[in-house]
Amino acid sequence: MFHYGEDHLTCRLAVAIAKGDTPASISATAQARVVAAHEAVLRAAAGEEAVYGINTGFGPLCSTIISAENTALLQRNLLLSHSVGVGELLDPLTVRLLLVLKVHALARGFSGIAPEVLERIQFFLANDIIPCVPSQGSVGASGDLAPLSHLFLPLIGEGEVSYNGNIAESQSVLAEFNVQPLTLGPKAGLALINGTQYIAAHAVQAVARLQHCLAQADIIAALMIEGLLGSSAPFRSGLHQLRAYPGCKHVAQRMAFLLRDSAINSSHLDCGRVQDPYSLRCVPQVHGASRQAWLHLKEAVEIEINSVTDNPIVLSPEDIVSGGNFHGQPLALPLDYAALAAAELGNISDRRAYLSLEGTVPGTPKLLLEDTGVNSGLMIVQYTSAALVSENKSLCFPASADSIPTSLGQEDHVSMGSISSRKTLRIIDNLEKILGIELLCAAQAMEFRRPLRSSAALEAVHALVREHIAVATQDRYFGKDIAKAVELIKTGQVQAICAPHWPSTVLDKRFDGY
C-alpha cells in the first residue's frame, strides 16, 4: 500500500498506481496535515489581510479583494475560465497519472485543500472515471493551468469524462453514482490547477519508456556488431576507466558481457581490420551519454513528483506565502535534454542499420539478401528509419528556450515545459520504431554468420525475433515485419529475454531502475 503525501513516490510506483497495480490511500498522519492547512486557509479567507488566491483575484487581479460570500463563485469561475485547452485528448493512463500526482502533492498538507476534494479525486481513480483533458494550452508556468482546469471540471459537475468507454457529461456520470458535484471552498480551485502535474505526468512516462529504449538499444547494437563482425575491443574496461563517465562505463560493461563467450566474435580476432565505424565502435560513448541525460531527467522527476508545486503555500497556520514553485523550468530543461538524448540514440541506431545494408562485411550481402536485383531486400526499410530520424531532429528544438509573456505581464517568463514533455514522448515513440528496424536488420545480418553461435543472451534475442519474424530470403511485405519488431521493443521483450542472463556485476541501480 502506498501512502499519498507520506511515502516517497518513484516513476515506477506512479505508473503502477495509475494502472491500478499498486493500491494507494491517504494515511491518518497526512490527513491531519491536510485538515490543519485547510483550517489555516479558512481563517485567512475570513480575515482582512489580502492573501493571494484566497481572498483576492488571480494573476493580474491579485490586488482585487474578493468578499467572503463570493469565495465559492471565485473558485468555480476559476475552473471554468481556465478550461481553454485545445487539441487531442490525453490518453487514459496520462490522465490517471495526473490525478495520482495531484493527490500526492495535495496530501503533503501544504496546499490548504479541503479533505473532501481529495476524497473525490480518489473516487474518480477508484471508479475509472477519466476526465477529458485536451493536450494543448499549457505554457508550463503558473502551473499547467488549462489542462489541470479541464482535469478538475468534473469535480464541480462540469466538463466531460470517459466512463465505460464512452464520453459523457460529467454530471450525468456523477448521477449514476448518486454523487453531487462539489462546491469548492477558499483556494481549492487554485490548489487544483496550480502545479506541474501535466509536465510531470508526461515526464514520468518519458523516464519509463526511455529507460526501456536505452536498455534494448545496447542489446540490439551488440546483435548488430555480431552480424557485422565488429570488434569487442572498444568495450574493454581499462579503456573506459580512463574516461570514467558512469553511463559510458555501464554501457561498455554491458556490451563486453553480451559479446563474451561468442564463437562469432572469436572467429575474426585476427581478421586484420584496424577499427570499426563509429556507430559500432562508439556505442558506449553515445549510448552512455544518453544514459547520463536519462539519469538527470529521472532525478529531476523524482524530486518534482514528491514536491508541492501550487501557490500560495501554507508553510504553517500563521505563514501562507506566495512563491513560484509552480514554474516548470526545473523539468523543462531536463526534458529537452532527454529529447536530444533519445533522438541521438535513434540517430546512431539508423547508422548501424544503414551500415548493415552496404555489403562491405565479408559474407554479408548488400541489402541483406543473397539474390538482389529482382529483390530490393531491406533497402527501403532503412528509408523509414531515416525518415523517423529526420523527424526527431526537427523535434529537438528546445521548447524551454522560448518564453512568451502571459497574464497581462504578471507571468512574464514561462517554461513551455508542457511542450518539452509532449515532444519528448513523440521522439521516444519514433525511437521505438527506429530500434525495431535496427533489430530487424541485425537479426537478418546474424543469419549470414551461421553456423557460428553468439553468446547465450544474444542467441536468446535472435530466437525471440525468429519466433515472430521469419528470415527473409526474398522480398515480401516488410511493413508487417517492422510492426512486429516495433512491438517487441514497445513491450520490452528484448530486454526481458536478456534479463535471466545478466550477472549482478553488470547491473547498476542508477541506470537499470526507475
HELIX and SHEET records of a PDB file:
HELIX    1   1 CYS A   11  LYS A   19  1                                   9    
HELIX    2   2 ALA A   28  ALA A   46  1                                  19    
HELIX    3   3 GLY A   59  LEU A   61  5                                   3    
HELIX    4   4 ALA A   68  ASN A   70  5                                   3    
HELIX    5   5 THR A   71  HIS A   82  1                                  12    
HELIX    6   6 PRO A   92  LEU A  106  1                                  15    
HELIX    7   7 PRO A  115  ALA A  126  1                                  12    
HELIX    8   8 LEU A  145  PHE A  152  1                                   8    
HELIX    9   9 LEU A  153  ILE A  156  5                                   4    
HELIX   10  10 SER A  170  GLU A  176  1                                   7    
HELIX   11  11 ALA A  188  ILE A  193  1                                   6    
HELIX   12  12 GLN A  197  GLY A  227  1                                  31    
HELIX   13  13 ALA A  233  PHE A  235  5                                   3    
HELIX   14  14 SER A  237  GLN A  241  1                                   5    
HELIX   15  15 PRO A  246  LEU A  259  1                                  14    
HELIX   16  16 ALA A  263  SER A  266  1                                   4    
HELIX   17  17 TYR A  278  ARG A  281  1                                   4    
HELIX   18  18 VAL A  283  GLU A  304  1                                  22    
HELIX   19  19 GLN A  329  LEU A  357  1                                  29    
HELIX   20  20 LYS A  366  LEU A  368  5                                   3    
HELIX   21  21 MET A  379  SER A  394  1                                  16    
HELIX   22  22 ALA A  399  ALA A  401  5                                   3    
HELIX   23  23 SER A  407  GLY A  409  5                                   3    
HELIX   24  24 GLY A  417  MET A  446  1                                  30    
HELIX   25  25 GLU A  447  ARG A  449  5                                   3    
HELIX   26  26 ALA A  456  HIS A  468  1                                  13    
HELIX   27  27 PHE A  478  LYS A  490  1                                  13    
HELIX   28  28 GLN A  493  CYS A  498  1                                   6    
HELIX   29  29 ALA A  499  HIS A  501  5                                   3    
HELIX   30  30 SER A  504  VAL A  506  5                                   3    
HELIX   31  31 LYS A  509  ASP A  512  1                                   4    
SHEET    1   A 2 PHE A   2  TYR A   4  0                                        
SHEET    2   A 2 ALA A  24  ILE A  26  1                                        
SHEET    1   B 2 VAL A  86  LEU A  89  0                                        
SHEET    2   B 2 PRO A 134  GLN A 136 -1                                        
SHEET    1   C 3 ILE A 130  PRO A 131  0                                        
SHEET    2   C 3 GLU A 160  TYR A 163 -1                                        
SHEET    3   C 3 ASN A 166  GLU A 169 -1                                        
SHEET    1   D 2 ILE A 313  SER A 316  0                                        
SHEET    2   D 2 ASP A 319  VAL A 321 -1                                        
END                                                                             
